[in-house]
Amino acid sequence: MDLANLWYRKALALDPGNPWLPAILGLVFLELDDDETAENWINRSLRQAPQHPWANGAMTMLQSYRGDPELLRKYAEEVFKITPRWRMGTALSHGRVPDLRDGKYEEVLERYQSSFPELFGDTPDVNSITYRPAIDVAGLLLLSGEATRAADLLADCEKQISETIRVGFFGFWISDVQILALQGKTDEALTALRQAIDQGWRTDWRYFFYVDPNLDSIRDQPEFQVLLREIKQDMAAQLERTHEMEANGEIMAVPAEG
């Protein structure tokens, strides 16, 4: 993330009017666990393009981490209006959490069905675009007492990620951990999480460790907490390196808004 900040800042210097870049920088600082800097970047993106999906999506994630359900819903709704499938359903994933805590399972399922209708037919279409929301839908089905449908959907997701790499924007990240946790395989889920961290996965770590209901069954496990501390230490070290690069001028100054 420290190097991502370096390169995105160079890109911003070349293209200061591009609202996607400050939104992405906001996401980088969310990963670095620096919400204040993240908010500054995201607000810059929103000022430049109030209806940009990445600006609203990044703010959705920030408010999710802050635990503000009203602002979370506000920005998630903006994403749903613009691009409901944004980032393979990221706003849907964050936006569902307050409603699930309130027991509004049907409302959440309807939102997923509206955005990913192919997951709700007689033969759900689980593919490289839909497997992440499909895992969420399986979790919803389990909460609604539809264990057989959920199991079938998770099996389809397992097959899909078996053909995919873990790390990278189009990687499956820790989808295997989610599936195993929903299947009640606690030890296997924790082993997979350890493997993911060792292989370099960090994307959206705050969501998965703090927010994602799919991981509720393993969140209180001692090993889960050990892994959380490890990632937090890594992000703190990367944030410190970021500050050092800013101090020595290696990271370019922030250009005026275009």
N, C-alpha and C positions, 0 to 999 in steps of 0.2 A: 504493500500500500504506500510506503514511503516513496518508492520509485514510480508508482503510478501517479502520485501527486506531482512529482518532478516533470513527467512527460505531459500530463494534462495541462500543467501550467505553461509549458512551452507551446502547446497547441493553442491555449487561450491567448497568449501573446500574439500569435499569428492571426487569430480569428476571434477578436473580443466581442463581436456581435452575435456569436453562436450561442443560443441559450442552453443547448445540450451540454456544453462543456462545464459551466458552473453547476449544473444539476449533477453531473457525474462527479465533480470534485466534492459536492455535498455528500454523495454516497461514499466516496473514499474516506472522508472524515467521520462519517457514521461508523465505518469499519474500524477506524482508529479510535473510536470511543470518545470523540471530541465533538459533542453536540453543538456547542456554541459556534465553532468554526463551520461546522456542517450547515447550521441554520443560515449563517451569513451567505454562504455560497448558494444555497437553495433559494433564498430570498432574492438574490441577484438574478437567478434564472427566472423566477416568477415575475420580477419587474420587467424583464426583457420580453417574456412571453407568458402571460398569465394562464393561458390554456395549453401550455406545452405538457404532454403526458409525462415526460421525465421529471419536470419540475414539480408537478403535482404528485407524482409517484414518490419522489424522494421525500417530499414533505409528509406524505402519508406514512412513510417508514419512520421518519423522525418522531412524529406524534405517537406512533405506535410504541416506540421505545420509551417515550416520556410518559406513556400511560394516560394520554388525554383522549378519551373515547369520542368526544364531540368534534374536536379538530381532526381526529383520525377519520371519522365518518365524512366530514366536510371535504377533505382532500381526496379521499377514496372515491367519493361520489363524482368528483370532477374527472378522475381517471376513468371511471365507468362510462361517463358520457363521451369521452374523447376516444379512448382505446381500451375497451373492457378487458382485452386479453393482454394488456401491457405486461411485458417482461414475464411471459408464461404464467400470468395470473398472480403476480406479486401483490398488487393492491387488493385483489380478492382475498388472498391468504391473510394479509394483515387486517383487512376490513371485517373479516368474519369473526374475529376473536371476541370483541365485546358482545356481539349478538349470541355467540355460543355460550359465553358466561351467563347470559340472561336466559338461556334455554330456547332461543329462537331458531331451532334447527330447520324448520320448514322454510323460513325466510332466507336463510343462508343457502339452502339447497336450490331454491328458486333462482337466486342470483347466479349460482354456478351453472344452472341449466340454461339460463339466458345467455351466458357468456361462452359456455362450452357445451352446446346441445348434443354434440356427437358422443358425449360420455353417458348419455341417458337413453339411448335406444336399446333395442333388444340385444344388439351386439355392440357394446361400447367400442369406439375407435380410440384406442390408446396408442399414441405415436410419439414422435420426438418433440412435438409441440404440446401435447395434452397430458403427458404422464405426471407432471407435477401437480396440476389441478386434480387429476384423477386420484392421487393419493389423498388430497384433501377431501374429495368426495367420498372416498372409502372411509375415512375417519368419521365423516358426517353420517354415513349409513350405519356404522357401528353404534354411534350415539343414538340413532333412531331405531335400533333393534333389527336392522336388516343385515345380519351377519353373513349370510350366503352371498348376497350381492357384493358386499364389501370384500369378502375373500376372493371372489372371482376377479374383481377389479385390481386388487393388490397383486394377484398372480400375473395379470396382464402387465402391470407396471414392472414387476420383477423381470419379465422377459424383455421389456423395452430397455431397461437400464443395463441389462447384460450385454447389450450391443453398443454401449456408449462409454466414453471415458469419464473419469470422475472430475478432473480439475479443468477449469476454464469456463468461459461464459456459457458454453453449450454443454458443459459437463453435467453429470447428475448430482454432483455435490454430495449431500448425505441422504439422498432419496432412499438408499438401502437401509439406512438407520431408521428412517421414518417407517418404512414398510415393516421391518423387524419389530419395532416398538409397537406398532398397531397389531401385529400378530401375537404379541405377548412374549416375544423371544428376547428377554431382557439382556441376558449375557451376550447373545450374538449381536444385539444392537450396540452394546457398549464396545465390543470388539471391533465392529465396523466403524464406529466413531473414532476410536484410536487409530485405525488404519487411515481414515480420511485425513486426520490431522497430520499424521506422519507423512502422508503423500502430498501435503501442501494445501489442502482445502482450508479456506478462510471465508469465502463469500457468504455474506448474510449471517455470520456467526451469531450476532446478537439476536436475530429473529429466532433461530433454531434453539439457542440455549435459554432464552428468556421468555419467548412468546408462543412458539408453535405448539398448539394443542396436541399435534400428532406425537409429540415427545413427552407428554405429561406422565406416561407410565414409567419413564426412566429418569425424570428430572431430579428426583430426590436420592438417586443412587450415589453413594460416595465416589465411585469412579467418574461419574458424570461431573461432579463438582471439581474433582482433580483436573479433568480435561478443561473445564471452564477456566480455572485459574491459569492453566498453561497458555491458553489463547489470550487471556487478558494480559499476561506478562509479555507475550510476543507483541501485541498491539501497542502496549506502553513503550516498549523498546523502539518500535517503528515510529511512533509519534515523536519520541525524543530525537531520533535521527532526522525526522522531518524538520523539527525546529532547528537542528544544527545546520541543515542545508539552507534553510531560510536565513539564518544568522550569517552564514559565510558567503551568501550571495549566489550559491549554486542554483537555487530555485529562483526563477525570474520574478520580478515585481509584478503585482497585480495591475493589469492595464485598466484604463477607464472603460466603463460600460459602453458598448457600441450601440 
